[in-house]
């Protein structure tokens, strides 16, 4: 559906381009048919497209093609002590395209099917989510399964919901598939211990492997030691029957609670799962064991936390696992989809899993064994925990691909003025700071990188033939301060069952500006085989979040990530300003950008469904629940002029 705003944007684009080049815009022609059939473009999550119509030479002519709006928005409200915080909605979805139809979900799990070339709505499905119940409304995407035969529900769209249901829809009319579970849905809370509804949700699309739909769950952070289980489960795509379940308990530990529910307190899998269809493997990125900042009670329960775990697709049994953080006390859970590529190294092609992390470290593991393809060193890390805690003596550090975040000290304090720089220096000097993996302390510790990263769930994108990886890197410091239980009244991060609640915050000046020097976020291009940073450029500006004249700061953190095309273009929103940008893969230069209604804290996608059609670039612009931008519901498509 076209909008007046879209027409104005198109006119503005033409005016800007005419100032640079008086030649007429090229008509879209040629290009390869390329769809986007899974959340990350492929089941292995490369965020890569083989589409070729949009190139470095013509990308500057992109204009709005269509816009679809769901109407599914929630505005936040001020926090009232004793009540749960209710933040604004965040539109983080990445659509998929099957044949000529685009499918996506709204923050409250409405599912839409629209014409992939016109944006015209074909159907919508509303699962009836209570908008006042859930703290972090979010749906990153839906999944598709096809039997290859004709008939009712032979093509199914799956969506996981905030109230922990897995729903199967007929892709043609958008109705429930009645043969799946109970009237088209499965209650994923079955055999989960007693919990508040806000503690347990599904926010990422289920992975599809053969005839299985595989899902993890979001388990609310920092609540209690006996939080709901992080069990991963696989359901039959036709019947909804449970085929297998994997609860991340260490070998030899009892898998169930006394009442027969899945053992509580195990690490969850909230992010995106990847699958290797040829090897029948499921790759899950695990969170860290609840609560985040104290683990004296765990006694090995975090054996699989902050890891990549490869599961047998038929049984759910562990094939291998690799832990990126031992005994994680920093909320450095594995945030991003494990990314499956084949790397050419010294003349040999090796199937690998590339895993980016909140630490700004990249691990490259052999897909079949989990062994590091490049060296990883176990290095000593800071000690002296709080009473009741224990620490790992070492942590793993990859030595081939550079660590993206060097250490910081109080000497690195930054401010807009001499006054707030001094305030930042004083604050940083007052905090414990022994480098990365400084443990949480009673007086407060610097957490650098912050618990947001480093790299987060929107990264990476990998160009398979160039072997170049693109990531968004946050470069801000945070704090973690443990508070004795007797002083925890009113704490939102209660960590019940431990001796401490926790307070976390960004290290910022009295003006509310980060105490580390900008850029506070970058887009980084890395040659995976050579282990070299090819370029690193600031991502976004302060234009839409600071008053004039403070629009000049470059490199502002935001949630989301990049995609990359075969023609060497990197498309990305992922900032707090309201822009979608196209970068040159070779240099990082911005070749095109366009204004959006609000920030695009999501991952874009691109496709061309006909040889004589247009290639579209699509992004969700809807703000983020943790950002100052207004919430929105704008799914926007751009293409070369007709």
C-alpha positions in Angstrom: 0.0 0.0 0.0 1.4 3.3 -1.0 1.5 6.2 1.4 1.7 10.0 1.0 4.9 10.0 3.0 6.3 7.4 0.6 5.6 9.7 -2.4 7.3 12.7 -0.6 10.3 10.5 0.1 10.5 9.5 -3.5 10.4 13.2 -4.6 13.0 14.1 -2.1 15.2 11.3 -3.3 14.9 12.5 -6.9 15.8 16.0 -5.9 18.9 15.0 -4.0 20.1 12.8 -6.8 19.5 15.4 -9.5 21.9 17.7 -7.6 24.6 15.1 -8.1 23.8 13.6 -11.5 21.5 15.1 -14.1 21.2 11.8 -16.0 17.9 9.9 -15.8 17.6 7.0 -13.3 18.2 3.6 -14.7 15.2 1.4 -15.3 15.4 -1.9 -13.3 16.4 -4.7 -15.7 18.0 -8.0 -15.5 19.2 -9.4 -12.2 18.9 -12.8 -10.7 15.9 -14.3 -9.1 16.7 -14.5 -5.4 14.3 -15.1 -2.5 14.8 -14.9 1.3 13.3 -18.2 2.7 14.6 -18.1 6.3 15.2 -15.5 8.9 18.9 -15.2 8.1 18.5 -15.6 4.3 19.4 -19.3 4.6 19.0 -21.9 7.3 22.7 -21.2 8.1 22.0 -17.5 8.7 24.6 -15.8 6.4 22.4 -12.7 5.9 23.6 -13.0 2.2 21.7 -12.5 -1.0 22.7 -13.6 -4.5 20.5 -10.8 -6.0 22.3 -8.8 -8.6 20.0 -6.0 -9.9 21.1 -3.4 -7.4 24.8 -2.6 -7.7 27.3 -0.1 -6.5 26.7 1.9 -9.6 22.9 2.2 -9.4 22.2 1.9 -5.6 22.0 5.7 -5.3 18.7 5.7 -7.3 16.8 3.5 -4.8 13.4 4.9 -4.0 10.4 3.9 -1.8 8.4 1.2 -3.5 5.7 0.3 -1.0 5.0 0.5 2.8 2.9 -1.8 4.9 1.7 -0.9 8.4 0.4 -3.4 10.9 -1.1 -0.9 13.4 0.4 -3.1 16.2 2.1 -0.5 18.4 2.4 0.0 22.2 3.6 3.2 23.8 5.4 2.7 27.1 4.4 4.1 30.4 6.3 5.4 33.3 7.5 2.8 35.8 5.5 2.6 39.0 7.3 1.0 42.0 5.9 -2.4 42.7 4.7 -3.0 39.2 6.4 -4.4 36.2 7.8 -1.9 33.7 5.8 -1.6 30.5 8.0 -0.3 27.7 7.1 0.6 24.1 7.0 -2.0 21.4 9.9 -2.7 19.2 9.5 -3.8 15.6 12.5 -6.2 15.0 11.1 -8.5 12.4 13.0 -9.7 9.3 10.4 -11.0 6.8 10.7 -14.1 4.6 9.7 -14.4 1.0 8.3 -17.6 -0.5 7.3 -17.5 -4.2 5.5 -14.2 -4.6 4.5 -13.7 -1.0 6.2 -11.9 1.9 5.5 -13.0 5.5 6.3 -11.2 8.7 5.1 -10.7 12.3 4.4 -7.7 14.4 5.7 -7.1 18.0 2.6 -8.7 19.4 2.7 -11.7 17.0 0.2 -10.7 14.4 1.2 -12.5 11.2 0.9 -10.9 7.7 1.1 -12.2 4.2 1.6 -9.5 1.6 2.2 -9.3 -2.1 6.0 -9.2 -2.3 6.0 -6.7 -5.3 3.2 -4.4 -4.4 2.9 -4.5 -0.6 -0.8 -5.3 -0.8 -2.0 -7.2 2.1 -3.4 -10.7 1.4 -4.2 -11.9 4.9 -3.5 -11.3 8.5 -3.7 -13.5 11.6 -4.1 -12.3 15.1 -3.2 -14.7 17.9 -4.8 -12.4 20.6 -1.8 -11.4 22.7 -2.5 -9.3 25.8 -0.6 -6.1 25.1 -0.5 -5.2 28.8 1.2 -8.3 30.0 4.5 -8.6 28.4 7.5 -6.5 29.2 9.6 -6.9 26.0 7.1 -7.1 23.1 9.1 -8.5 20.2 8.8 -11.0 17.3 11.9 -11.4 15.1 10.3 -13.5 12.4 8.3 -16.4 11.2 9.3 -19.7 9.5 8.1 -21.6 6.5 7.7 -25.4 5.9 6.6 -27.0 2.6 5.7 -30.6 1.9 6.1 -30.2 -1.8 2.5 -31.4 -2.4 -0.7 -29.5 -3.1 -3.5 -29.3 -0.6 -4.6 -27.7 2.7 -1.7 -26.8 5.0 0.9 -28.3 2.7 2.7 -25.0 3.1 2.8 -23.8 6.7 3.9 -20.6 8.4 5.1 -21.0 12.0 5.2 -18.3 14.6 6.2 -18.4 18.3 4.3 -16.1 20.6 4.9 -13.9 23.6 2.6 -16.2 25.7 4.7 -19.2 24.6 2.5 -20.8 22.0 3.8 -22.3 18.7 1.2 -21.7 16.0 1.0 -23.3 12.5 -0.9 -21.4 9.8 -1.9 -22.4 6.3 0.3 -20.1 4.1 -2.4 -19.6 1.5 -5.5 -18.4 3.5 -3.8 -17.6 6.8 -6.0 -19.9 8.8 -4.8 -22.3 11.6 -3.8 -25.8 10.6 -6.3 -27.7 12.7 -4.2 -30.9 12.6 -1.3 -29.3 14.4 -1.5 -29.6 18.2 -4.7 -28.3 19.7 -6.6 -26.5 16.9 -3.4 -25.2 15.3 -1.2 -24.5 18.2 1.0 -26.1 20.9 1.3 -24.7 24.4 5.1 -24.6 24.8 4.8 -24.2 28.6 4.0 -27.9 29.0 6.2 -29.4 31.7 7.7 -26.0 32.5 7.8 -25.2 36.3 5.4 -22.7 37.8 6.1 -19.1 36.6 4.7 -15.7 35.9 3.6 -15.4 32.2 6.1 -12.5 31.7 9.0 -14.9 32.6 8.6 -17.2 29.6 8.2 -16.2 25.9 9.2 -17.1 22.3 10.7 -14.1 20.5 12.8 -15.8 17.7 11.5 -17.8 14.7 11.6 -21.6 15.1 14.2 -23.4 13.0 12.9 -25.8 10.4 14.8 -29.1 9.8 13.1 -31.7 7.6 9.7 -32.2 9.3 10.6 -30.6 12.6 10.0 -27.1 14.0 12.6 -26.4 16.7 12.3 -23.6 19.3 14.0 -22.2 22.3 12.6 -19.5 24.6 13.2 -16.2 26.2 13.5 -16.6 30.0 13.4 -13.3 31.9 16.9 -12.3 33.1 18.0 -11.7 36.7 14.8 -13.0 38.4 15.6 -16.1 40.4 17.8 -19.2 40.6 14.8 -21.5 39.9 13.7 -19.6 36.8 11.9 -21.7 34.2 13.9 -24.3 32.3 15.7 -23.3 29.1 14.7 -26.5 27.4 14.9 -26.6 23.6 12.2 -28.7 21.9 11.4 -30.1 18.4 7.8 -30.6 17.3 6.4 -32.5 14.3 5.4 -29.9 11.8 2.2 -31.8 10.8 0.9 -33.1 14.1 2.6 -30.8 16.7 3.8 -33.9 18.5 6.9 -33.4 20.7 9.7 -35.4 19.0 12.5 -34.5 21.3 13.6 -32.1 24.1 17.0 -31.0 25.2 17.4 -29.4 28.6 20.9 -28.0 29.0 21.9 -29.8 32.2 25.4 -31.1 32.7 26.1 -34.8 32.4 25.1 -36.7 35.5 22.7 -34.1 36.8 19.0 -35.0 37.4 17.0 -33.7 34.4 13.7 -33.1 36.1 12.3 -31.3 39.1 10.6 -33.3 41.8 7.2 -32.6 40.3 8.3 -34.0 36.9 8.8 -30.6 35.2 12.0 -29.8 33.3 14.8 -28.9 35.7 14.6 -25.2 36.6 17.4 -22.7 36.3 19.0 -24.2 33.1 20.4 -21.9 30.4 17.9 -20.9 27.7 18.2 -20.3 23.9 16.5 -17.0 23.2 18.3 -16.1 20.0 18.1 -17.6 16.5 18.8 -21.3 15.9 20.7 -22.5 12.8 20.5 -25.9 11.0 22.7 -27.8 8.7 20.3 -29.9 6.6 23.1 -32.0 5.0 24.7 -33.0 8.3 21.4 -33.1 10.2 22.7 -30.8 12.9 21.0 -28.1 14.9 23.2 -25.3 16.3 21.8 -23.5 19.3 23.4 -20.4 20.9 22.9 -20.6 24.6 22.3 -17.8 27.1 24.0 -17.6 30.5 22.4 -19.3 33.5 19.9 -17.3 35.5 20.6 -15.0 37.3 23.2 -13.3 35.2 25.6 -11.7 37.7 26.0 -14.3 40.5 26.7 -18.0 40.1 27.8 -19.3 43.4 24.8 -21.6 43.5 25.3 -23.1 40.1 27.8 -25.9 40.9 28.2 -26.9 37.3 24.6 -26.1 36.2 26.1 -23.6 33.6 28.0 -26.4 31.8 26.3 -25.5 28.5 25.8 -21.7 29.1 27.3 -19.0 26.8 28.1 -21.7 24.2 27.4 -23.1 20.8 25.8 -26.5 21.1 25.4 -28.9 18.1 22.5 -31.3 18.5 21.5 -34.3 16.5 18.5 -33.3 14.4 16.7 -36.7 14.9 17.2 -37.1 18.7 18.3 -33.8 20.2 21.4 -35.4 21.7 24.5 -33.3 22.1 27.0 -33.9 19.3 29.5 -31.3 20.5 29.5 -28.0 22.4 32.0 -25.2 22.7 31.8 -22.7 25.6 32.8 -19.0 24.8 32.6 -17.9 28.5 33.3 -20.0 31.5 31.0 -19.5 34.5 29.5 -16.4 32.9 28.9 -13.5 35.4 28.7 -10.7 32.9 25.5 -11.5 30.8 27.8 -12.4 27.9 25.4 -15.0 26.6 25.8 -16.1 23.0 23.6 -13.6 21.3 23.8 -14.2 17.6 22.7 -17.0 15.3 25.5 -19.5 14.6 26.5 -18.7 11.0 27.3 -21.6 8.7 29.8 -21.1 5.9 32.5 -22.9 4.0 35.9 -21.2 4.4 38.9 -21.7 2.1 41.9 -22.0 4.2 45.4 -22.9 2.7 43.7 -24.4 -0.3 41.3 -26.5 1.8 37.5 -25.9 2.1 36.4 -26.3 5.7 32.7 -26.3 6.9 32.7 -23.9 9.8 30.4 -22.3 12.4 31.2 -18.6 12.8 30.1 -17.3 16.2 30.3 -13.6 17.1 30.0 -12.7 20.8 29.2 -9.8 23.2 32.9 -9.7 24.0 33.7 -8.6 20.5 35.5 -11.9 19.9 34.8 -14.2 16.9 35.1 -18.0 17.3 35.4 -20.1 14.1 34.7 -23.8 14.8 34.7 -26.9 12.7 31.0 -27.6 12.0 31.4 -31.4 12.5 33.5 -31.5 15.6 33.3 -28.1 17.3 37.1 -27.8 17.3 38.5 -24.3 16.8 39.7 -23.9 13.2 42.0 -21.0 14.3 43.9 -20.9 17.6 42.1 -20.1 20.9 44.1 -19.4 24.0 43.0 -19.9 27.6 44.3 -16.8 29.4 44.2 -15.9 33.1 41.5 -13.4 34.0 40.8 -11.3 37.1 40.0 -13.0 40.3 38.8 -12.0 43.9 35.0 -12.6 43.7 32.5 -11.5 46.3 31.8 -13.8 49.2 29.9 -16.9 48.1 31.0 -16.7 44.5 33.7 -18.6 42.6 35.4 -17.7 39.3 37.0 -19.5 36.3 40.7 -19.0 36.4 40.9 -18.6 32.6 38.7 -17.6 29.7 39.1 -18.4 26.0 40.6 -15.8 23.7 40.7 -16.3 19.9 44.1 -15.2 18.5 43.5 -15.2 14.8 40.6 -12.8 14.3 41.4 -9.6 16.2 39.5 -8.7 19.4 37.3 -5.7 18.3 37.4 -3.9 21.7 40.7 -3.0 23.3 40.7 -2.4 27.1 39.9 1.0 28.6 41.0 2.8 31.8 40.0 6.1 33.5 42.6 7.8 31.3 40.3 7.1 28.4 37.4 9.1 29.9 35.7 11.4 27.5 33.2 14.2 27.7 31.5 17.0 25.7 33.2 19.4 28.1 36.2 19.5 30.4 33.8 19.4 33.3 31.9 16.2 32.4 35.1 14.5 31.2 36.4 15.1 34.7 33.2 13.6 36.2 33.6 10.6 33.9 37.2 10.1 35.0 36.3 10.3 38.6 33.5 7.8 38.1 35.7 5.3 36.2 38.4 5.6 38.9 35.9 4.7 41.6 34.9 1.5 39.9 36.9 -1.8 39.9 38.5 -2.2 36.5 40.9 -5.1 35.9 40.1 -5.4 32.2 37.6 -7.7 30.5 36.1 -10.3 32.9 36.4 -8.0 35.9 33.9 -9.8 38.2 30.9 -8.0 39.7 31.7 -6.4 43.0 30.0 -4.7 46.0 31.6 -1.4 45.1 30.8 -1.6 41.4 32.8 -2.9 38.5 33.3 -1.7 34.9 31.7 -4.1 32.4 33.5 -3.5 29.1 32.2 -4.4 26.7 28.8 -3.8 28.1 26.2 -6.5 28.5 24.8 -5.3 25.2 28.1 -6.1 23.4 30.4 -6.1 21.5 28.3 -7.9 19.0 24.6 -8.7 19.5 21.8 -10.7 17.8 21.7 -8.8 14.5 25.2 -9.7 13.4 26.9 -11.1 11.4 26.5 -11.0 7.6 29.0 -13.0 5.6 29.8 -12.8 1.9 30.7 -16.4 1.2 33.0 -16.0 -1.9 34.8 -12.9 -0.5 35.0 -14.5 3.0 34.3 -11.1 4.5 32.2 -10.8 7.7 30.2 -7.7 8.7 29.4 -7.0 12.3 27.9 -4.2 14.4 30.1 -3.5 17.4 29.1 -1.6 20.5 31.9 0.4 22.2 30.4 1.5 25.5 31.1 0.6 29.1 28.6 -0.5 31.7 28.7 -1.2 35.4 27.7 -4.2 37.5 27.2 -3.7 41.2 26.1 -6.4 43.6 23.9 -5.3 46.5 23.5 -7.4 49.7 20.1 -9.0 50.0 19.0 -6.9 53.0 19.3 -3.8 50.9 17.4 -5.1 47.8 13.9 -3.7 48.5 12.3 -2.6 45.3 15.1 -3.9 43.0 14.0 -4.9 39.5 17.0 -7.2 39.2 16.3 -9.2 42.3 18.4 -12.4 41.6 16.2 -14.2 44.2 17.9 -17.3 45.7 21.3 -15.6 45.9 22.9 -13.3 48.5 22.7 -10.3 46.2 20.5 -8.3 43.8 22.3 -6.4 41.1 22.4 -2.9 39.7 23.6 -2.3 36.1 23.9 0.9 34.2 25.9 2.5 31.4 29.0 4.5 32.5 27.8 7.9 31.6 28.5 11.6 32.5 26.1 13.9 34.4 24.9 15.0 31.0 23.8 11.4 30.2 26.6 11.0 27.6 28.7 7.8 27.5 32.1 8.2 29.3 33.9 6.4 26.5 34.9 8.3 23.4 32.8 8.0 20.2 32.3 6.1 18.0 30.0 4.2 20.4 29.1 1.8 17.6 30.8 0.8 14.4 30.3 -1.4 11.4 33.3 -3.7 11.0 34.4 -5.7 8.0 36.7 -8.7 8.7 38.5 -11.0 6.4 37.8 -14.3 8.1 40.5 -16.4 6.5 43.3 -13.8 6.9 42.2 -12.6 10.3 42.3 -8.9 9.3 40.0 -6.0 10.0 39.5 -4.5 6.5 37.7 -1.4 7.7 35.8 0.0 10.6 33.5 3.0 10.3 31.1 4.7 12.7 27.5 3.6 12.5 24.8 6.3 12.7 24.8 9.7 14.3 23.1 11.5 17.1 20.8 13.4 14.7 17.5 12.0 16.0 18.3 11.6 19.6 20.1 14.8 20.6 19.1 18.5 20.2 20.7 20.6 17.5 23.7 21.4 17.3 24.8 18.1 18.8 24.1 16.1 15.7 27.7 15.8 14.8 28.7 12.8 16.9 29.2 9.7 14.7 28.8 6.1 15.9 25.7 5.6 18.0 24.6 2.2 19.3 21.4 0.6 18.1 20.0 -2.9 17.8 19.9 -4.8 14.5 22.4 -5.9 11.9 23.6 -6.0 8.3 23.0 -7.9 5.1 25.4 -8.2 2.2 24.7 -8.9 -1.5 26.6 -10.6 -4.2 27.2 -7.2 -5.8 29.2 -6.0 -2.8 26.5 -3.9 -1.0 26.0 -3.8 2.7 22.5 -2.7 3.8 22.0 -1.7 7.4 19.8 0.3 9.8 20.7 -0.7 13.3 21.3 2.8 14.7 19.4 5.2 16.8 19.1 7.7 13.9 16.4 7.2 11.4 18.3 6.0 8.4 18.8 3.0 6.2 22.2 3.0 4.6 24.0 1.1 1.8 27.8 0.7 2.2 30.4 -0.4 -0.2 31.7 -3.8 0.9 35.2 -2.9 -0.3 35.7 0.3 1.5 32.8 0.9 3.9 31.8 4.1 2.1 28.2 5.1 2.3 26.8 4.9 -1.2 23.2 5.7 -0.4 21.0 6.5 2.6 17.3 7.3 3.1 15.3 8.8 6.0 12.9 6.5 7.8 9.9 7.4 10.1 11.8 6.0 13.2 14.9 3.9 13.9 15.2 0.6 12.1 16.4 -1.7 15.0 16.1 -4.8 12.9 17.9 -6.8 10.1 16.9 -5.9 6.5 16.4 -8.4 3.7 16.3 -8.3 -0.1 14.8 -10.4 -2.9 13.8 -10.5 -6.6 11.0 -12.9 -7.5 10.9 -12.6 -11.3 13.7 -12.3 -13.9 11.9 -9.2 -15.4 10.9 -7.8 -12.0 12.5 -5.5 -9.5 14.9 -6.3 -6.6 13.5 -5.0 -3.3 15.3 -4.1 -0.1 12.9 -4.3 2.9 13.4 -3.2 6.5 11.2 -2.9 9.6 11.3 0.6 11.1 9.7 0.6 14.5 12.0 1.7 17.2 13.2 -0.4 20.1 11.8 -0.8 23.6 15.1 0.3 25.1 15.7 3.3 22.9 14.4 6.9 22.9 13.0 6.7 19.4 9.2 6.5 19.0 7.7 3.1 18.4 6.4 2.4 14.9 5.0 -0.2 12.5 6.6 0.7 9.2 7.6 -2.2 7.0 9.3 -0.3 4.1 10.5 -1.5 0.6 12.9 0.2 -1.7 13.7 -0.5 -5.3 15.1 1.1 -8.5 12.5 3.4 -10.2 10.0 1.7 -12.6 
